[in-house]
Structure formats: structure tokens, C-alpha cells
């Protein structure tokens, strides 16, 4: 089940997908260029409209998995829990990467034995 944590790019707490959830969503994102091209050919529309309409199924899958309605399909690429580190013991925000040694929010140092799952 997704975990609600702070997203550094969106600057809000948001559901982050587990690897199992990501496996369900990622096929809807990986063929995005072809999907957008196909939508533009079929509907003779602008690139912006094709991006909004052609990626709607990825947004729908994310909402079905998390209950949160994301409006930016590009944001889905970084709503994956495994790309972030453990939660900071000081402020509770996730470390920006699994390898990060300092918290990007409060500059607290990561504990030497702190794994991602703590």
C-alpha cells in the first residue's frame, strides 16, 4: 500500500507508490511518447491537449491505486517510494535519495545504521 510522505518536487505530502504498485503504473508511463503521437494523429490536436488526454489513463491508475487525484502526469515519475531514503529522525521528511547522508530539509545527519524501512 502506498505511503504518504513529503515529495521534494511537489512540496506536499503525497502517496508514494510501492514497487508492486509501480509495476502496475509504469507500463502506462513508459510508452508515453507513442501514446501522445497516436492521440495527436487520431484527434489532430495540439501537443498540450495530447499530453493531457493521452496520459489520462496513467493518472487514473494512480488515483485507483492511491485514492489521490494527481493532475500532472510527469509528477508520477517521482511518486515512487524506492527513489527516496528513510525518513529523517529529526524532521520526518524523507532523505532525498537512498544514499543521502544529510536531510535536505533540516540538514540533520543520517544515522549510520538507518535503513530505508525504519
C-alpha positions, -999 to 999 in steps of 0.1 A, spaced: 0 0 0 13 35 -8 29 55 19 21 92 23 54 111 26 67 145 15 76 150 -21 105 173 -27 94 182 -62 57 188 -54 64 202 -20 35 184 -4 28 152 14 16 127 -13 11 90 -17 43 73 -29 39 40 -47 53 7 -35 73 -14 -61 42 -36 -66 21 -5 -73 48 9 -95 48 -23 -116 11 -17 -122 15 20 -132 48 21 -151 35 4 -183 11 33 -186 40 58 -184 67 40 -204 50 42 -238 40 79 -234 57 92 -265 39 67 -287 7 73 -269 9 111 -273 18 107 -310 -11 84 -316 -35 107 -298 -24 137 -319 -28 117 -352 -63 105 -342 -76 138 -329 -55 164 -349 -49 184 -317 -21 204 -300 7 188 -282 -6 201 -249 -40 186 -254 -24 153 -264 -3 152 -233 -33 159 -211 -57 135 -228 -32 108 -239 -18 103 -204 -52 103 -186 -51 65 -181 -18 68 -161 -34 94 -139 -65 72 -135 -44 42 -125 -25 63 -99 -58 75 -85 -72 40 -83 -40 28 -65 -37 57 -41 -71 74 -38 -53 107 -47 -61 126 -79 -29 137 -94 -32 162 -123 3 163 -136 13 131 -154 50 140 -152 48 140 -114 40 103 -114 76 95 -123 88 107 -89 59 94 -68 78 61 -62 88 53 -26 120 35 -35 137 65 -50 137 82 -16 157 74 15 145 67 50 125 93 70 147 119 88 148 111 125 147 149 132 120 164 109 103 133 95 108 142 58 124 115 36 160 118 27 161 129 -10 178 97 -21 185 63 -6 222 73 -5 217 107 11 237 113 43 220 146 53 184 157 53 176 182 26 150 199 48 167 203 82 203 193 75 202 165 101 228 138 96 216 103 88 223 77 114 249 52 103 226 22 108 194 38 95 179 18 67 151 29 44 124 9 62 129 25 96 
